[in-house]
């Protein structure tokens, strides 16, 4: 009997909650969380730089 996609177990998406208990995580899981959080920090930094550049451009335009 063949399994259909909906019958296959879904891989749990790794999510990290700030302040979450870490003792229950394995070394690999902690490393995965660090990677996810590092990528998210870089994404946030890029968004911040983009917003700052946009705000500076608008400020420069309206100061003329």
N, C-alpha and C positions, 0 to 999 in steps of 0.2 A: 504494500500500500504506500503510495507516494505522499509526501508531506507537501502541503501548499504553503505559500509564503506566510499566510496569516497563522499557520499552525507552528511555524518556527519560533523558537524563543527569541524575543527581542533583546538585543544587546543594550544593557543599561547605559545611558549616557552619563558620563562622569560630570558631576556638578559639585562645586565646593561652596559651602556656606561659611561666611566669615564667623569665626569663633567656634566652629564645629570641633567636636572631640576628635583628636588625632590618634589617640592610643589604639583605636580599632583598625587603623589603616596599615597596610603593609608598606615596606620600603618602596616597592614599585608604584603603589598607589600614591604615596606622598610625592614621588618624583613626577608622576603624571599630573598631579595637582599643581606642582610648582611650574611645570611647563604651561599648563592652561592659564594660570594666573599671570605668568610672565607675558604670554601672548596678549592677554587682556590688558595688561598695563601698557604694552606697546600700542595697542589699538586706541586706548584712552589718550595716550600722549599725542598720537597722530590727530585725533579728533580735536584735542585742545589746541594744538598748533594751527590747525585749519580754522578754528573759530577765532583765535587771536588774530590771524592774518586777515580774516574777513572783517573783524572789528576795526583793525588798524587801517585797512583800505577805506572803509566807510568813514572813519574819523578823518582821514587825510582828505577825502573827497569833499566833505562838508566844511572843512576849515578854510577852503579856498576863498 
